[in-house]
Amino acid sequence: MTSPASHPRLRRAGLSLPRLGFGTAPVGGLYTPVPDEQAHTVLTTAWDVGLRYFDTAPWYGFGSAEEHLGQALAGRPGLILSSKVGRVLRADIPPHPTQLTADGTPGFHTSSGLNVEYDYSYDGVMRSFEDSLRRLRVDRLDMLLIHDPDVVGVTVSDIMMRGGYRALDELRAQGVVGAIGAGMNQWEMPAEFIREGDFDVFLLAGRYTLLEQTSLEEFLPLCEARGVSIVIGGVYNSGVLAEPRAGARYNYSPASSEVLSRAQAIAAVCTRHGIPLKAAALQFPLAHPAVASVLVAGREPAHISENLQLMDVEIPPAFWAELKAEGLLHADAPVPASCGETFELWKPTI
């Protein structure tokens, strides 16, 4: 097994970031409960196998993911943390409608007792940041990201004018935050952010994957031109690229027949080449020069070991060529073979 210790830099922030990071939404009880002891075991297992970058948010389990992370890993040397702002947690308000999924079930199963207030103002960002530090048991964050403002119709102009961006900029200038950006499930609004402010990094979930490369033509070239780095989340598109079967999720909801058919066509090419679909999905985004890291996740220790093994799968150039020939991958998408990647991703590069 290789060791995940390679640290490409976020170019603008000078921050070293491993090629694989760990996303903590599942240990916050996404879709199903995760007992405290299980969450602790998953996080310490991720650390023990060599993962050092952990992404979290107040939204994940309404504070419980941050609490678990602080309890399990605070004070460990080399720990890299990113969290998010825009959702302030309060005990004195009713649940927000967005706390339920499209089918009316809880998105997160948690006993935190807190509910979400959307607040992208200067004061809201500062309060969210301070609350995250307390839950994480740290005094600074490596990255702080604006979280999903589009969910409640907040615009880039709102955030720039109401002081949310100013708060982030001040925290970065003070050195209590290393890099600032946004984390979203779309690329269009992050492109606006890049044009309006001085940002270092964006977490792009589900919009640059083996299934879809909609961000390739405009957003990723813009990031390259501005020296902005990208962290990729949602490489399995909520599950449809892990198991493309009836009932699989895409964008956190049941996949449409069109999406499912495309995922199954990609899986068929994988089968012809003897490649696990998840290995191709995990490795693909890392070939793009703007991508600094990819997040994996899981609620069981076995999920972590599986993802590391998938990174070691050798994928021949012919596989990527067939995907492009069948129109299942953007013709201009960088792929590992064309970048000279061997996916010995753990060797130090600086």
VMD Tcl script that draws the C-alpha trace (Angstrom):
set ca {
  {0.00 0.00 0.00}
  {1.31 3.43 -0.88}
  {1.46 6.27 1.64}
  {-0.58 9.46 1.05}
  {2.07 12.08 1.76}
  {2.43 14.07 -1.45}
  {1.78 17.80 -1.09}
  {1.16 19.85 -4.24}
  {0.67 23.51 -3.41}
  {-2.32 25.75 -3.57}
  {-0.48 28.21 -5.74}
  {-1.96 31.45 -4.44}
  {-1.90 30.56 -0.75}
  {1.40 28.66 -0.64}
  {-0.45 25.87 1.18}
  {0.68 22.30 0.71}
  {-2.27 20.00 0.14}
  {-2.28 16.19 -0.16}
  {-3.69 14.68 -3.33}
  {-6.31 12.84 -1.27}
  {-8.37 14.37 1.50}
  {-11.18 13.08 3.67}
  {-14.69 14.54 3.59}
  {-16.60 14.33 6.85}
  {-20.26 14.58 5.78}
  {-20.86 10.82 6.28}
  {-19.51 10.85 9.86}
  {-21.96 13.69 10.50}
  {-24.79 11.22 9.92}
  {-25.54 11.83 6.25}
  {-28.66 9.76 5.42}
  {-28.08 7.33 8.31}
  {-26.88 7.76 11.92}
  {-23.22 7.25 12.80}
  {-22.55 6.54 16.50}
  {-19.85 8.62 18.18}
  {-17.51 5.65 18.63}
  {-17.83 4.69 14.96}
  {-17.13 8.25 13.80}
  {-14.03 8.36 16.00}
  {-12.79 5.04 14.61}
  {-13.28 6.15 11.02}
  {-11.40 9.42 11.55}
  {-8.49 7.85 13.41}
  {-8.27 5.11 10.77}
  {-8.05 7.78 8.07}
  {-5.24 9.42 10.00}
  {-3.42 6.14 10.65}
  {-3.31 5.22 6.95}
  {-1.75 8.59 6.16}
  {-4.57 10.99 5.27}
  {-3.84 14.47 6.61}
  {-6.36 16.78 4.93}
  {-9.88 16.76 6.39}
  {-12.77 18.83 5.07}
  {-15.78 19.59 7.24}
  {-18.59 22.11 7.75}
  {-21.11 23.20 10.40}
  {-23.80 21.82 8.06}
  {-22.50 18.24 8.39}
  {-24.55 16.80 11.21}
  {-25.30 20.34 12.44}
  {-21.97 20.56 14.21}
  {-21.45 16.88 14.98}
  {-18.90 16.26 12.19}
  {-16.77 19.15 13.46}
  {-17.16 17.87 17.03}
  {-16.08 14.35 16.01}
  {-13.11 15.71 14.10}
  {-11.99 17.87 17.01}
  {-12.31 15.02 19.48}
  {-10.45 12.55 17.26}
  {-7.65 14.57 15.70}
  {-7.15 18.02 17.27}
  {-3.51 18.70 18.06}
  {-2.08 16.12 15.68}
  {0.99 17.49 13.87}
  {0.47 17.98 10.15}
  {-3.33 18.12 10.34}
  {-4.83 20.21 7.50}
  {-8.37 21.47 8.06}
  {-10.96 23.17 5.91}
  {-14.40 24.22 7.08}
  {-17.15 26.47 5.81}
  {-19.27 29.51 6.60}
  {-22.78 30.67 5.73}
  {-24.78 28.36 7.94}
  {-24.79 29.43 11.58}
  {-26.02 26.85 14.09}
  {-28.52 27.82 16.76}
  {-30.54 25.97 19.39}
  {-33.28 28.61 19.62}
  {-34.74 28.32 16.10}
  {-36.88 25.68 14.37}
  {-35.43 23.38 11.69}
  {-34.87 25.03 8.32}
  {-36.68 23.40 5.37}
  {-33.31 22.60 3.77}
  {-32.55 20.24 6.65}
  {-34.82 17.72 4.90}
  {-34.09 15.93 1.63}
  {-36.34 16.13 -1.43}
  {-38.36 13.14 -0.20}
  {-38.98 14.74 3.20}
  {-36.50 12.68 5.23}
  {-33.69 14.19 7.34}
  {-30.52 14.85 5.37}
  {-28.46 14.34 8.52}
  {-29.33 12.05 11.40}
  {-27.89 13.71 14.47}
  {-28.69 14.50 18.07}
  {-26.88 17.84 18.11}
  {-30.04 19.78 19.00}
  {-28.96 22.63 16.72}
  {-30.65 24.05 13.65}
  {-29.41 26.07 10.70}
  {-29.68 29.81 10.10}
  {-28.30 30.98 6.75}
  {-26.12 34.03 7.32}
  {-23.47 35.22 4.85}
  {-22.97 38.63 6.47}
  {-19.76 39.87 8.09}
  {-21.03 39.03 11.57}
  {-22.44 35.69 10.43}
  {-19.12 34.62 8.92}
  {-17.21 35.66 12.03}
  {-19.60 33.83 14.33}
  {-19.55 30.70 12.20}
  {-15.74 30.75 12.11}
  {-15.45 31.14 15.88}
  {-17.97 28.36 16.50}
  {-16.06 26.05 14.14}
  {-12.78 26.73 15.93}
  {-14.42 25.79 19.23}
  {-15.92 22.56 17.90}
  {-12.69 21.61 16.10}
  {-10.54 22.53 19.12}
  {-8.08 24.56 17.06}
  {-7.05 28.22 16.82}
  {-6.82 28.53 13.02}
  {-8.01 26.89 9.80}
  {-6.02 26.15 6.68}
  {-9.03 26.87 4.44}
  {-12.38 28.58 4.98}
  {-15.05 28.30 2.30}
  {-18.37 30.00 1.62}
  {-20.89 27.14 1.69}
  {-23.71 26.75 -0.86}
  {-25.12 30.31 -0.98}
  {-27.19 29.35 -4.02}
  {-29.33 27.01 -1.91}
  {-31.20 30.00 -0.46}
  {-30.77 32.41 -3.36}
  {-27.89 34.45 -1.93}
  {-25.89 36.02 -4.76}
  {-22.23 36.86 -5.18}
  {-23.15 40.55 -4.92}
  {-24.93 39.89 -1.61}
  {-21.83 38.30 -0.14}
  {-19.49 41.00 -1.43}
  {-21.75 43.85 -0.29}
  {-22.98 42.48 3.06}
  {-19.48 41.89 4.35}
  {-19.11 38.13 4.12}
  {-16.19 38.41 1.73}
  {-14.65 41.20 3.81}
  {-14.72 38.93 6.86}
  {-12.94 36.15 4.97}
  {-10.36 38.57 3.62}
  {-9.67 39.92 7.11}
  {-9.28 36.44 8.60}
  {-6.80 35.56 5.86}
  {-4.86 38.79 6.42}
  {-4.71 38.03 10.15}
  {-3.24 34.60 9.44}
  {-5.99 32.69 11.26}
  {-7.13 31.35 7.89}
  {-4.67 30.22 5.25}
  {-6.83 30.25 2.11}
  {-10.36 31.38 1.28}
  {-12.87 30.29 -1.32}
  {-16.24 28.61 -1.70}
  {-17.62 25.09 -1.71}
  {-20.54 24.43 -4.06}
  {-22.29 21.89 -6.29}
  {-22.06 24.17 -9.33}
  {-19.28 26.01 -11.15}
  {-21.10 29.07 -12.52}
  {-21.29 30.95 -9.23}
  {-17.69 30.17 -8.27}
  {-16.69 31.65 -11.64}
  {-18.45 34.86 -10.57}
  {-16.56 34.80 -7.27}
  {-13.23 34.52 -9.08}
  {-14.05 37.57 -11.20}
  {-15.25 39.65 -8.23}
  {-12.77 38.87 -5.45}
  {-9.36 37.56 -4.47}
  {-9.90 33.85 -3.86}
  {-7.44 30.98 -3.46}
  {-9.38 27.75 -3.75}
  {-12.78 26.29 -4.56}
  {-14.30 22.98 -3.56}
  {-16.24 21.78 -6.58}
  {-18.61 18.93 -5.78}
  {-19.92 16.71 -8.55}
  {-19.23 19.02 -11.49}
  {-15.91 17.63 -12.66}
  {-16.24 13.88 -12.60}
  {-16.04 10.89 -14.89}
  {-19.76 11.34 -15.46}
  {-19.80 15.05 -16.30}
  {-17.23 17.67 -17.23}
  {-19.43 20.76 -17.56}
  {-16.83 22.90 -15.81}
  {-14.10 22.07 -18.31}
  {-14.80 24.67 -20.97}
  {-15.08 27.85 -18.87}
  {-14.49 27.40 -15.16}
  {-11.36 25.27 -15.01}
  {-9.51 27.37 -17.63}
  {-10.45 30.47 -15.61}
  {-8.98 28.86 -12.50}
  {-5.78 28.06 -14.36}
  {-5.49 31.61 -15.68}
  {-6.00 33.14 -12.21}
  {-3.86 30.62 -10.33}
  {-6.86 29.37 -8.35}
  {-6.76 25.76 -7.15}
  {-9.62 23.28 -7.06}
  {-10.50 20.55 -4.58}
  {-12.86 17.99 -6.10}
  {-15.66 16.49 -4.04}
  {-18.38 14.08 -5.06}
  {-16.26 12.01 -7.44}
  {-18.92 9.29 -7.38}
  {-21.73 11.81 -8.07}
  {-23.58 10.88 -4.86}
  {-23.29 7.17 -5.61}
  {-24.28 6.62 -9.24}
  {-20.60 6.23 -10.20}
  {-20.06 3.78 -7.36}
  {-22.99 1.47 -8.21}
  {-24.92 2.52 -11.32}
  {-28.10 0.61 -10.61}
  {-31.75 1.49 -10.19}
  {-32.22 3.61 -7.09}
  {-28.69 5.03 -7.15}
  {-28.34 8.65 -6.11}
  {-27.16 11.54 -8.25}
  {-26.88 15.04 -6.78}
  {-28.27 13.63 -3.52}
  {-31.50 12.47 -5.19}
  {-32.50 9.35 -7.18}
  {-30.70 9.34 -10.53}
  {-32.75 9.93 -13.68}
  {-32.87 7.23 -16.33}
  {-30.63 9.36 -18.59}
  {-27.97 9.79 -15.91}
  {-28.17 6.13 -14.95}
  {-27.83 5.04 -18.58}
  {-24.70 7.16 -19.06}
  {-23.13 5.83 -15.86}
  {-23.88 2.27 -16.94}
  {-22.28 2.90 -20.34}
  {-19.11 4.12 -18.60}
  {-19.22 1.06 -16.34}
  {-19.42 -1.18 -19.41}
  {-16.20 0.30 -20.78}
  {-14.59 -0.29 -17.38}
  {-15.68 -3.92 -17.50}
  {-14.18 -4.40 -20.97}
  {-10.83 -3.14 -19.66}
  {-10.99 -4.95 -16.34}
  {-11.00 -1.69 -14.36}
  {-13.14 -0.93 -11.30}
  {-15.49 1.93 -12.12}
  {-14.66 3.59 -8.80}
  {-10.94 3.54 -9.58}
  {-11.49 5.42 -12.84}
  {-13.84 7.88 -11.14}
  {-11.38 8.58 -8.34}
  {-8.29 8.98 -10.50}
  {-9.78 10.95 -13.39}
  {-10.09 14.47 -11.85}
  {-6.51 14.50 -10.58}
  {-5.16 14.70 -14.13}
  {-6.38 18.29 -14.53}
  {-3.65 20.84 -13.70}
  {-6.04 23.05 -11.70}
  {-7.03 20.20 -9.38}
  {-4.98 20.07 -6.19}
  {-6.83 17.36 -4.30}
  {-9.76 14.95 -4.36}
  {-11.92 14.19 -1.33}
  {-12.91 10.66 -0.41}
  {-15.29 9.79 2.39}
  {-16.86 6.91 4.25}
  {-18.64 5.84 7.38}
  {-16.67 2.58 7.81}
  {-12.89 2.04 8.09}
  {-13.11 -0.40 5.17}
  {-14.22 2.44 2.89}
  {-10.93 4.24 3.54}
  {-8.78 1.22 2.70}
  {-10.80 0.63 -0.45}
  {-10.23 4.17 -1.72}
  {-6.48 3.95 -1.20}
  {-6.39 0.65 -3.08}
  {-8.37 2.20 -5.93}
  {-5.69 4.85 -6.30}
  {-3.16 2.10 -7.00}
  {-5.13 0.55 -9.87}
  {-3.26 0.94 -13.16}
  {-5.50 2.30 -15.91}
  {-4.23 1.94 -19.49}
  {-4.40 4.81 -22.00}
  {-6.70 2.71 -24.18}
  {-9.44 2.96 -21.57}
  {-9.54 6.75 -21.67}
  {-9.33 6.70 -25.46}
  {-12.35 4.41 -25.71}
  {-14.39 6.64 -23.40}
  {-13.65 9.62 -25.64}
  {-14.31 7.67 -28.82}
  {-17.76 6.69 -27.50}
  {-18.59 10.25 -26.46}
  {-18.60 9.32 -22.78}
  {-15.78 11.70 -21.86}
  {-15.13 15.26 -23.05}
  {-12.69 15.18 -25.96}
  {-10.43 17.78 -24.31}
  {-10.47 16.34 -20.79}
  {-6.94 15.72 -19.48}
  {-6.49 12.09 -18.52}
  {-3.71 10.46 -16.48}
  {-1.94 8.96 -19.50}
  {-1.83 12.25 -21.40}
  {-0.38 14.00 -18.36}
  {2.35 11.41 -17.88}
  {0.76 10.43 -14.56}
  {1.55 7.04 -13.13}
  {-0.48 7.85 -10.02}
  {2.47 7.38 -7.73}
  {0.71 10.27 -6.02}
  {2.32 9.88 -2.66}
  {5.87 10.77 -3.68}
  {6.83 14.25 -2.44}
  {6.73 16.88 -5.18}
  {8.21 19.83 -3.24}
}
mol new
graphics top color blue
foreach p $ca { graphics top sphere $p radius 0.5 }
foreach p [lrange $ca 0 end-1] q [lrange $ca 1 end] { graphics top cylinder $p $q radius 0.2 }
display resetview
